[in-house]
Amino acid sequence: MDERPPSIARMRKRHTPKQATRAQPEDGQRLLERQSLRDAITASLIVIIVFSVLWAMLSTLTNRIFPWMTLLLGIIIGLAIRRAGQGLDWRFPSLAAVATIIGAVASNIVVAAAFTARALETSTLTILRAVTSMTWPVFFDEAMTPADAAYALIGAAIAAFYANRRLSRAEFLALRKWEDERDEARED
């Protein structure tokens, strides 16, 4: 066999590994055990809080509200859930979509409070602490627009797209072998 190093002019072969994949069912089981819904929830809450603060700061600094920022929120939440949760099933995209919608509403509340605080010459936290049940109808009538809802839904779809873990060929094969082994055990 020829042991020369590959030519630098030749493109890397992505679909033909040099060694055969040694995927075992135990590797697939470890992939499933590594999933963590709790870590995914924690990551999404952290992203929502940090994003809300940054969005409010940017909006008050530029004196403009950017409703499309919810799309960015969807991308960030999806990637955070993918990284923290390492999920492989339907729970993680569902969590990402719900977290994005909650984050969009929460972020809009914080941005509206920041603008109200600026107009009343007080702090945003003072406005947020002063919220009552009478405040919510006014907020949803004046601050939340149909565009905000549309951006939230599109952001939720984006977050769901990015939420699941991407598997390598070996990981996918190991997971498939584990599922086949489990199905054979059920049939017996």
PLY file of the C-alpha trace (Angstrom):
ply
format ascii 1.0
element vertex 188
property float x
property float y
property float z
element edge 187
property int vertex1
property int vertex2
end_header
0.00 0.00 0.00
1.18 3.51 -0.81
2.13 5.43 2.37
2.75 8.83 0.77
1.08 11.82 2.41
-1.98 13.04 0.53
-1.49 15.81 -1.99
-2.37 19.28 -0.74
-4.15 19.96 -4.02
-6.60 17.13 -3.44
-9.80 17.85 -1.54
-10.45 15.96 1.66
-12.77 13.01 1.38
-15.62 13.60 3.79
-17.65 10.48 3.12
-14.98 7.82 2.98
-13.15 7.54 6.30
-9.69 6.05 6.30
-10.67 3.53 8.97
-13.85 1.58 9.29
-16.26 3.01 11.83
-16.26 1.02 15.04
-19.61 2.10 16.38
-20.96 0.04 19.24
-24.48 -0.02 20.71
-23.04 1.11 24.04
-21.87 4.33 22.36
-25.44 4.99 21.25
-26.71 4.41 24.77
-24.13 6.88 26.11
-25.37 9.48 23.61
-28.89 9.08 24.96
-27.72 9.21 28.58
-25.85 12.45 27.89
-29.08 14.29 27.08
-30.12 16.76 29.76
-33.43 18.57 29.63
-32.58 20.39 32.87
-29.37 21.80 31.39
-31.25 22.87 28.27
-33.88 24.70 30.36
-31.17 26.40 32.41
-29.30 27.50 29.29
-32.46 28.88 27.70
-33.33 30.88 30.84
-29.84 32.37 30.97
-30.04 33.30 27.28
-33.47 34.92 27.76
-32.29 37.05 30.70
-29.04 38.17 29.07
-30.70 38.78 25.70
-33.51 40.84 27.27
-31.04 43.09 29.03
-28.86 43.53 25.94
-31.86 44.20 23.70
-33.19 46.83 26.12
-29.78 48.48 26.32
-29.38 48.54 22.53
-32.90 49.87 22.01
-32.56 52.68 24.54
-29.10 53.55 23.23
-30.31 53.90 19.63
-33.82 55.09 20.60
-35.32 52.43 18.30
-37.04 49.11 18.85
-35.85 46.24 16.67
-38.59 43.58 16.51
-36.43 41.36 14.29
-34.12 40.78 17.26
-36.48 37.94 18.17
-35.10 36.02 15.20
-31.63 36.38 16.67
-33.04 35.21 20.01
-34.34 32.07 18.28
-30.93 31.27 16.82
-29.16 31.82 20.13
-31.67 29.78 22.15
-31.55 26.94 19.63
-27.76 26.81 19.72
-27.67 27.08 23.53
-30.13 24.21 23.90
-28.15 22.15 21.40
-24.93 22.75 23.29
-26.23 22.39 26.85
-28.92 19.75 26.38
-27.25 17.60 23.71
-30.73 16.40 22.83
-31.67 13.88 20.19
-35.45 13.68 20.47
-38.54 15.88 20.07
-38.36 17.44 23.56
-35.47 19.75 22.71
-36.92 21.45 19.61
-40.22 21.82 21.49
-38.43 23.39 24.44
-36.53 25.72 22.11
-39.74 26.89 20.42
-41.57 27.51 23.72
-38.53 29.21 25.27
-38.22 31.51 22.26
-41.86 32.58 22.47
-41.54 33.18 26.23
-38.25 35.01 25.65
-39.79 37.18 22.94
-42.61 38.28 25.24
-40.23 38.78 28.19
-37.79 40.76 26.06
-40.56 42.98 24.72
-41.71 43.62 28.29
-38.18 44.62 29.32
-37.75 46.88 26.27
-41.12 48.56 26.88
-40.21 49.03 30.55
-36.87 50.55 29.56
-38.56 53.12 27.31
-41.19 53.87 29.95
-38.48 54.30 32.58
-36.64 56.71 30.35
-39.80 58.78 29.82
-40.56 58.83 33.55
-36.90 59.40 34.48
-36.65 56.34 36.69
-35.03 52.90 36.45
-36.25 49.96 34.43
-36.39 47.79 37.56
-38.69 50.32 39.23
-41.07 50.08 36.28
-40.93 46.27 36.26
-41.68 46.14 40.01
-44.63 48.50 39.57
-46.40 46.23 37.05
-49.94 45.34 38.08
-52.78 43.36 36.55
-54.04 46.64 35.07
-50.74 47.11 33.19
-50.90 43.93 31.10
-53.87 44.83 28.86
-52.26 48.19 28.08
-48.95 46.51 27.31
-50.48 43.96 24.94
-52.60 46.64 23.24
-49.83 49.19 22.75
-46.42 47.53 22.94
-47.04 44.08 21.42
-47.89 44.27 17.74
-48.81 41.56 15.24
-45.30 41.94 13.83
-43.89 40.99 17.25
-46.06 37.87 17.27
-44.98 36.93 13.75
-41.31 37.42 14.61
-41.79 35.32 17.77
-43.31 32.45 15.79
-40.62 32.56 13.12
-37.95 32.77 15.85
-39.52 29.72 17.52
-39.27 27.77 14.25
-35.62 28.81 13.88
-34.88 27.78 17.48
-36.52 24.39 16.94
-34.40 23.88 13.83
-31.14 24.53 15.71
-32.03 22.75 18.97
-31.21 19.11 18.21
-27.69 17.82 18.38
-25.93 17.14 15.09
-24.45 13.66 15.00
-21.34 12.48 13.21
-21.54 9.42 11.02
-20.11 7.21 13.77
-22.50 8.60 16.40
-25.50 8.10 14.12
-24.45 4.52 13.40
-23.93 3.80 17.11
-27.35 5.19 17.94
-28.94 3.13 15.16
-27.23 -0.04 16.41
-28.42 0.63 19.95
-32.02 1.16 18.74
-31.88 -2.03 16.65
-30.52 -3.99 19.61
-33.24 -2.58 21.87
-35.96 -3.43 19.33
-34.66 -7.01 19.02
-34.71 -7.37 22.81
-38.34 -6.20 22.90
-39.36 -8.73 20.25
-37.87 -11.65 22.21
0 1
1 2
2 3
3 4
4 5
5 6
6 7
7 8
8 9
9 10
10 11
11 12
12 13
13 14
14 15
15 16
16 17
17 18
18 19
19 20
20 21
21 22
22 23
23 24
24 25
25 26
26 27
27 28
28 29
29 30
30 31
31 32
32 33
33 34
34 35
35 36
36 37
37 38
38 39
39 40
40 41
41 42
42 43
43 44
44 45
45 46
46 47
47 48
48 49
49 50
50 51
51 52
52 53
53 54
54 55
55 56
56 57
57 58
58 59
59 60
60 61
61 62
62 63
63 64
64 65
65 66
66 67
67 68
68 69
69 70
70 71
71 72
72 73
73 74
74 75
75 76
76 77
77 78
78 79
79 80
80 81
81 82
82 83
83 84
84 85
85 86
86 87
87 88
88 89
89 90
90 91
91 92
92 93
93 94
94 95
95 96
96 97
97 98
98 99
99 100
100 101
101 102
102 103
103 104
104 105
105 106
106 107
107 108
108 109
109 110
110 111
111 112
112 113
113 114
114 115
115 116
116 117
117 118
118 119
119 120
120 121
121 122
122 123
123 124
124 125
125 126
126 127
127 128
128 129
129 130
130 131
131 132
132 133
133 134
134 135
135 136
136 137
137 138
138 139
139 140
140 141
141 142
142 143
143 144
144 145
145 146
146 147
147 148
148 149
149 150
150 151
151 152
152 153
153 154
154 155
155 156
156 157
157 158
158 159
159 160
160 161
161 162
162 163
163 164
164 165
165 166
166 167
167 168
168 169
169 170
170 171
171 172
172 173
173 174
174 175
175 176
176 177
177 178
178 179
179 180
180 181
181 182
182 183
183 184
184 185
185 186
186 187
